[in-house]
């Protein structure tokens, strides 16, 4: 395996997909050039280019990773909610200014849709790290007759679509 292929594999393990794919998807959904995207997450354009081409494997700054994740969530929102240019610009400004610093979780009553999506994606990432969707489906089928709510949980987060899992989370977390 050559170095680039190895780096792409490592990126997929770290971020769920190669950074080039992730960044192109986000940029396309938000209408951002590579330079504007680099500015929004706090990286130089050359560093972002090296990450996208898998010359570098990972982002060392946790705040940059946090802003990239926020952009990914914004891209999903932008597609689902048809955000206006003003709403998109305001969201980009907010992301650009985010420090990525650790803060205490908000009380459940104030959890936003964006933070629900973030929580759900973390749970989905955990499931995907240990089992395939088919394995989760088989496990749900096995426990379903005796524990239907647990089977529902497995299916929602381990084999379902993110939007369906977010809806499940919001129904059961309030």
C-alpha positions as CSV (number, residue, x, y, z in Angstrom):
1,X,0.0,0.0,0.0
2,X,1.5,3.4,-0.9
3,X,1.7,6.3,1.5
4,X,-1.2,8.2,0.1
5,X,-3.5,5.2,0.3
6,X,-2.4,4.5,3.9
7,X,-3.0,8.1,4.8
8,X,-6.5,8.0,3.2
9,X,-7.3,4.9,5.2
10,X,-6.1,6.6,8.4
11,X,-8.3,9.6,7.7
12,X,-11.3,7.4,7.1
13,X,-10.6,5.8,10.5
14,X,-10.3,9.2,12.2
15,X,-13.0,11.2,10.5
16,X,-15.4,8.6,8.9
17,X,-14.2,9.5,5.4
18,X,-11.1,11.0,3.7
19,X,-10.8,14.6,4.5
20,X,-10.7,15.5,0.8
21,X,-14.2,14.0,0.3
22,X,-15.5,15.6,3.5
23,X,-14.2,19.1,2.7
24,X,-15.4,19.0,-1.0
25,X,-18.8,17.9,0.2
26,X,-19.0,20.7,2.8
27,X,-17.6,23.3,0.4
28,X,-20.1,22.3,-2.3
29,X,-23.1,22.3,0.0
30,X,-22.2,25.7,1.4
31,X,-20.9,27.3,-1.8
32,X,-17.4,27.9,-0.3
33,X,-14.1,27.8,-2.1
34,X,-11.3,25.9,-0.5
35,X,-9.7,29.2,0.6
36,X,-12.9,30.4,2.3
37,X,-13.4,27.0,3.9
38,X,-9.8,27.1,5.2
39,X,-10.4,30.6,6.6
40,X,-13.6,29.4,8.3
41,X,-12.0,26.5,10.2
42,X,-8.8,28.4,10.9
43,X,-6.2,26.6,8.7
44,X,-4.0,28.0,6.0
45,X,-5.0,27.1,2.5
46,X,-1.8,25.1,1.9
47,X,-2.3,23.1,5.0
48,X,-5.9,22.3,4.0
49,X,-4.7,21.3,0.6
50,X,-2.2,18.9,2.2
51,X,-4.9,17.3,4.3
52,X,-7.3,17.0,1.3
53,X,-4.6,15.3,-0.8
54,X,-3.7,13.0,2.1
55,X,-0.1,14.4,2.2
56,X,-1.0,14.9,5.9
57,X,-3.2,12.6,7.9
58,X,-4.9,14.5,10.7
59,X,-5.7,17.9,12.0
60,X,-3.7,18.6,15.1
61,X,-5.7,21.4,16.6
62,X,-8.9,20.3,18.3
63,X,-10.5,23.7,17.7
64,X,-10.1,23.3,14.0
65,X,-11.6,19.8,14.2
66,X,-14.5,21.3,16.1
67,X,-15.1,24.0,13.5
68,X,-14.9,21.5,10.7
69,X,-17.5,19.4,12.5
70,X,-19.7,22.5,12.9
71,X,-19.3,23.2,9.2
72,X,-20.4,19.7,8.4
73,X,-23.5,20.1,10.5
74,X,-24.2,23.5,8.9
75,X,-23.9,21.9,5.5
76,X,-26.5,19.3,6.5
77,X,-28.8,22.0,7.9
78,X,-28.3,24.2,4.8
79,X,-29.5,21.4,2.6
80,X,-32.5,20.5,4.7
81,X,-33.6,24.0,5.7
82,X,-32.8,26.1,2.7
83,X,-30.9,28.7,4.7
84,X,-30.9,32.3,3.3
85,X,-27.5,33.8,2.4
86,X,-27.8,36.0,5.5
87,X,-28.4,33.0,7.8
88,X,-25.5,31.1,6.2
89,X,-23.2,34.1,6.6
90,X,-24.1,34.5,10.2
91,X,-23.6,30.8,10.9
92,X,-20.2,30.9,9.2
93,X,-19.2,33.9,11.3
94,X,-20.2,32.1,14.4
95,X,-18.2,29.0,13.4
96,X,-15.2,31.1,12.5
97,X,-15.2,32.6,15.9
98,X,-15.7,29.4,17.9
99,X,-12.7,28.5,20.1
100,X,-13.5,24.8,20.5
101,X,-12.9,25.2,24.2
102,X,-14.5,22.7,26.5
103,X,-17.7,23.9,28.1
104,X,-20.3,22.2,30.2
105,X,-23.2,20.7,28.4
106,X,-26.3,22.8,28.2
107,X,-29.4,21.6,30.1
108,X,-31.5,19.3,28.1
109,X,-34.3,21.9,27.8
110,X,-31.9,24.1,25.7
111,X,-30.3,21.5,23.5
112,X,-30.6,22.7,19.9
113,X,-31.2,20.7,16.8
114,X,-27.6,21.3,15.8
115,X,-26.3,20.0,19.1
116,X,-28.7,17.0,18.9
117,X,-27.3,16.2,15.5
118,X,-23.8,16.4,17.0
119,X,-24.7,14.0,19.8
120,X,-26.4,11.6,17.4
121,X,-23.4,11.6,15.1
122,X,-21.1,10.7,18.0
123,X,-23.3,7.8,19.0
124,X,-23.5,6.6,15.3
125,X,-19.7,6.8,15.1
126,X,-19.4,4.6,18.2
127,X,-21.7,2.0,16.6
128,X,-19.9,2.1,13.3
129,X,-16.6,1.6,15.1
130,X,-17.7,-1.7,16.5
131,X,-20.3,-3.2,14.2
132,X,-21.6,-3.0,10.6
133,X,-25.2,-2.0,9.9
134,X,-26.0,-5.7,9.1
135,X,-24.6,-6.8,12.5
136,X,-26.7,-4.2,14.3
137,X,-29.8,-5.4,12.4
138,X,-29.1,-9.0,13.4
139,X,-28.6,-8.0,17.0
140,X,-31.9,-6.0,17.0
141,X,-33.7,-8.9,15.4
142,X,-32.4,-11.2,18.2
143,X,-33.4,-9.0,21.1
144,X,-36.5,-7.5,19.5
145,X,-39.0,-10.0,20.8
146,X,-37.9,-9.6,24.4
147,X,-36.7,-6.0,24.4
148,X,-38.4,-4.0,21.6
149,X,-37.3,-0.6,22.9
150,X,-33.7,-1.6,23.0
151,X,-34.0,-3.1,19.5
152,X,-35.4,0.3,18.4
153,X,-32.5,2.1,19.9
154,X,-30.0,-0.2,18.2
155,X,-31.7,0.3,14.8
156,X,-32.1,4.1,15.2
157,X,-28.5,4.8,16.0
158,X,-26.6,1.7,14.7
159,X,-28.3,1.2,11.3
160,X,-30.6,4.2,10.6
161,X,-30.2,7.5,8.9
162,X,-28.9,10.4,10.8
163,X,-32.1,12.5,10.4
164,X,-34.2,9.6,11.8
165,X,-31.8,9.1,14.7
166,X,-31.9,12.9,15.5
167,X,-35.7,12.7,15.5
168,X,-35.5,9.6,17.9
169,X,-33.1,11.5,20.1
170,X,-35.3,14.6,20.3
171,X,-38.4,12.5,21.1
172,X,-36.6,10.7,24.0
173,X,-34.3,13.3,25.4
174,X,-36.8,15.9,26.5
